[in-house]
Every structure is written in C-alpha cells, then in structure tokens.
Amino acid sequence: MLRRMKSALMAGIASMGLALAPIQPAGAVIGFGGVVYDPSNHAENLLTAARTLQMINNQVEQLANDARMIANQAKNLTQLPYSARAALRSRLSEIDMLIRTAHAIAYDVDMVDAAFASLFPEDYASFSNAAMGLAARAHWEEASRSLHDAMRVQAKIAETVRLDMTTLNELVFASETAVGDLQASQAGNQLLALQTKQSMHTAQLLAVQHRAEALERARQLQSEERSRIHRRRFLGDGDAYTSS
C-alpha cells in the first residue's frame, strides 16, 4: 500500500515538474537580466500544478479508503479465539458413556426385546414357587439398578450444568467483544451448540427416568401375575374349604 502511495506521489511531482518547465512562447516578454516572463503561460502553469495536486489528493484519498476497506475485511475474517467445541463434546460423551454402561437392560432395541422377554415372561404357569421367587428377586434387582442408573445420569447432568454456566459466560463475553462478522457469527453458533447440548441432555435424562419407571411398572405387573398364580395354586379347584 505504501508503495502505491509513493508511486502516485512521484508521478504527481514529475507532472508538476513538466508543467512548470520554462517555456518561451512567441509573445514572451524578456525582462532585465534576460529573464523571460509570459503572464498567460504563468497562469496556465499554475492551473496545471493545481490540477496535478488535486489528482494526487484524490489518489491519496482513494488509497486511504482502500486501506480502511482492507482493515475492515481483515477484521471480518478474523476467527474467534475461543472455542467451546471440545468441552461440549466431552460432556456429551460422559453422559453417553454412562448410558452405554448402564447396569440394567441396555439402551438397544434388539437387546431390550431379548432381555425383556427373558426377564419378564408372559406366563408363570410352568414356574415352580421357588422359580417365581427367584424371578421376583431378579425383577427387584433390575428395577433397583435402573433407578441407580437414572440417579447417576442425573448427577452427571447436574455437574455439566455448572460447567455450562462458565462456558455460557465465556461465550457471551466472546460475542460482546467480537471484532468482526466472522467472530460474531462463530460466537453465535457456539451459543446454539451449547443450547443444543443442553436439549440433548434433557432428552437423555428423560430417557433414563422413563426407563426406570417402565421397569418398575413391569416389575409390578409381574408381581401381580405371580400373586395370581400363587392364589390359584393355593386354592386349587376352589374347594379348599368345605362345610361339615
């Protein structure tokens, strides 16, 4: 940029030098000491010099405008120095790992179908009383584990909420101090990412809670079915008591 300004100024000075070079028209007046003076030529030289200076001023102003435009473009292309991507991904991964390592029935459609069919049979007619007792114990353990898993996820999400508050403050500060369009856009995108991450955590929390509730309801239904089988076996054909 400085090279362009220097070239423009040198060109202007050269033009002024040519414009002010001594010219001796036919009507020039020769004064004392051989000095030539022509009023019309002098006025023309002054006008040329003024025009040349104006041209140089215009070029300098254009260069200044170019410099300001380039500076603004540089600001708009400057990337945000802060990124919350790694932190948000880490927190999502921690919750996902808790869900994947859940002690109760896994969060997989195929595995849920197989485990549920095995753990919660539809008919206890072929089960002995001892076998039904073992099934009741297994159901209680499964429901207890699912509640434990839900509590672990709840605790981890509570931890991430505290961390998210710090991340939110940093992102808001980055947005407020953004120096260009790119930085402002990147800060806004990261704020949306934080909001999305929190929505995903809400969905995950609802999933584990409803899962625990579903297992507890299944345990209750199985308990009711076992009680019905026990009553039928105790009563037999209904003539367990007869009057004398």
C-alpha positions in Angstrom: 0.0 0.0 0.0 2.8 2.4 0.9 4.5 1.5 -2.5 1.3 2.6 -4.3 1.1 5.9 -2.4 4.8 6.6 -3.1 4.4 5.8 -6.8 1.4 8.2 -7.0 3.2 11.0 -5.3 6.3 10.6 -7.6 4.1 10.7 -10.6 2.4 13.8 -9.4 5.7 15.5 -8.7 7.0 14.6 -12.1 3.9 16.0 -13.7 4.3 19.2 -11.8 7.9 19.4 -12.9 6.9 19.1 -16.5 4.1 21.6 -16.1 6.4 24.2 -14.5 9.3 23.8 -17.0 10.3 27.1 -18.6 8.5 27.7 -21.9 9.2 30.7 -24.2 6.3 31.3 -26.4 6.5 33.8 -29.2 4.8 36.6 -27.1 7.1 36.2 -24.1 8.5 39.4 -22.5 12.2 39.5 -21.8 13.0 41.5 -18.7 16.1 42.6 -17.0 18.9 40.0 -16.9 17.4 38.0 -19.7 14.5 36.7 -17.6 11.5 35.7 -19.7 8.1 36.3 -18.3 4.8 35.5 -20.0 1.7 36.2 -17.9 -0.6 33.8 -19.8 2.0 31.0 -19.7 2.5 31.5 -16.0 -1.3 31.3 -15.3 -1.5 28.1 -17.3 1.4 26.6 -15.4 -0.3 27.4 -12.1 -3.6 25.9 -13.2 -1.8 22.7 -14.3 0.0 22.5 -11.0 -3.3 22.9 -9.1 -4.9 20.2 -11.1 -2.0 17.9 -10.5 -2.1 18.5 -6.8 -5.8 17.7 -6.8 -5.2 14.5 -8.7 -2.6 13.5 -6.1 -5.0 14.3 -3.3 -7.7 12.2 -4.9 -5.3 9.3 -5.3 -4.1 9.5 -1.7 -7.8 9.6 -0.5 -8.5 6.5 -2.7 -5.5 4.7 -1.2 -6.7 5.6 2.3 -10.2 4.2 1.5 -8.6 1.1 0.2 -6.6 0.7 3.4 -9.7 1.2 5.6 -11.6 -1.4 3.5 -8.8 -3.9 3.7 -8.6 -3.4 7.5 -12.4 -4.0 7.8 -12.1 -7.1 5.7 -9.3 -8.4 7.9 -11.5 -7.8 11.0 -14.4 -9.6 9.4 -12.2 -12.6 8.5 -10.6 -12.8 11.9 -11.6 -16.1 13.7 -12.9 -16.2 17.2 -10.0 -17.1 19.6 -12.3 -19.1 21.9 -13.9 -22.4 21.1 -16.2 -24.5 23.4 -16.5 -27.4 21.0 -14.1 -29.7 22.8 -15.7 -29.1 26.2 -19.3 -29.6 24.9 -18.3 -32.8 23.1 -16.6 -34.1 26.3 -19.7 -33.5 28.4 -21.9 -35.2 25.9 -19.5 -38.2 25.7 -19.6 -38.5 29.5 -23.4 -38.8 29.6 -23.4 -41.2 26.6 -20.8 -43.4 28.4 -23.0 -43.6 31.5 -25.9 -44.7 29.4 -23.9 -47.2 27.4 -22.5 -48.8 30.6 -25.9 -48.9 32.4 -26.3 -51.9 34.7 -29.9 -52.6 33.8 -31.4 -53.5 30.5 -29.3 -51.9 27.8 -30.4 -49.0 25.6 -30.6 -51.0 22.4 -33.8 -52.1 20.7 -32.7 -55.6 19.9 -31.2 -56.2 23.3 -34.2 -54.8 25.1 -36.5 -57.2 23.3 -34.4 -60.2 24.1 -33.8 -59.2 27.7 -37.4 -58.2 28.4 -38.7 -61.5 27.0 -36.3 -63.4 29.2 -36.7 -61.3 32.4 -40.5 -60.7 32.2 -42.2 -63.9 30.9 -45.9 -63.7 30.0 -46.8 -66.9 31.6 -45.7 -68.3 35.0 -47.9 -71.5 34.8 -44.8 -73.7 34.3 -42.8 -72.0 37.0 -42.3 -73.5 40.4 -42.9 -71.4 43.5 -39.1 -71.3 44.1 -38.6 -70.2 40.4 -41.1 -67.4 40.8 -39.3 -66.3 43.9 -36.1 -66.1 42.0 -37.8 -64.1 39.2 -39.2 -61.7 41.8 -35.7 -61.1 43.1 -34.4 -60.6 39.6 -37.1 -58.0 38.9 -36.3 -56.1 42.0 -32.6 -56.0 41.2 -33.3 -54.8 37.7 -35.6 -52.1 38.9 -33.1 -51.1 41.6 -30.3 -50.9 39.0 -32.3 -48.8 36.6 -33.1 -46.3 39.4 -29.4 -46.2 40.2 -28.5 -45.6 36.6 -31.0 -42.8 36.5 -29.5 -41.2 39.5 -26.0 -41.4 38.1 -27.1 -39.7 34.9 -28.9 -37.0 36.9 -25.8 -36.3 39.0 -23.6 -36.1 35.9 -26.0 -33.7 34.1 -26.1 -31.6 37.3 -22.3 -31.4 37.1 -22.3 -30.4 33.5 -24.9 -27.7 34.2 -22.4 -26.0 36.5 -19.7 -26.2 33.8 -22.2 -24.9 31.2 -22.7 -21.8 33.2 -19.0 -21.0 32.9 -19.0 -21.8 29.2 -22.0 -19.6 28.7 -20.3 -16.6 30.4 -17.2 -17.1 28.2 -19.3 -17.3 25.0 -21.3 -14.2 25.9 -18.1 -12.3 26.5 -16.6 -13.5 23.2 -19.8 -12.4 21.4 -19.8 -9.0 23.1 -16.1 -8.4 22.2 -16.2 -9.8 18.7 -14.3 -7.5 16.3 -15.9 -8.7 13.0 -18.8 -10.5 11.4 -17.0 -13.9 11.5 -16.2 -13.7 15.2 -19.8 -12.7 16.0 -21.2 -15.5 13.8 -18.9 -18.1 15.4 -19.8 -16.9 18.9 -23.5 -17.2 18.0 -23.0 -20.7 16.5 -21.3 -21.9 19.7 -24.1 -20.5 21.8 -26.5 -22.5 19.7 -24.3 -25.6 20.2 -24.5 -25.1 23.9 -28.3 -24.8 23.8 -28.5 -28.0 21.6 -26.2 -29.9 24.0 -28.5 -29.0 26.9 -31.5 -30.1 25.0 -29.8 -33.4 24.3 -29.0 -33.8 28.0 -32.7 -33.2 28.8 -33.7 -35.9 26.3 -31.2 -38.3 27.8 -32.4 -37.6 31.3 -36.0 -38.2 30.3 -35.0 -41.4 28.7 -33.3 -42.9 31.8 -36.1 -41.7 34.0 -38.9 -43.2 31.9 -36.8 -46.4 31.5 -36.7 -46.7 35.3 -40.4 -46.0 35.5 -41.1 -48.6 32.8 -39.1 -51.3 34.6 -40.8 -50.5 37.9 -44.2 -50.8 36.2 -43.2 -54.1 34.6 -42.0 -55.4 38.0 -45.4 -54.5 39.5 -47.2 -56.3 36.7 -45.1 -59.4 37.1 -45.7 -59.3 40.8 -49.4 -59.2 40.2 -49.2 -62.2 37.9 -47.2 -64.2 40.3 -49.6 -63.4 43.1 -52.5 -64.7 40.8 -50.6 -67.9 40.2 -49.9 -68.4 43.9 -53.6 -67.8 44.7 -54.7 -70.3 42.1 -52.3 -72.9 43.3 -53.3 -72.4 46.9 -57.0 -72.6 46.2 -56.7 -75.4 43.7 -60.2 -76.1 42.2 -61.9 -73.7 44.6 -62.9 -76.4 47.1 -60.1 -75.8 49.6 -62.8 -75.3 52.3 -66.0 -77.3 52.7 -68.6 -77.2 55.4 -69.1 -80.1 57.7 
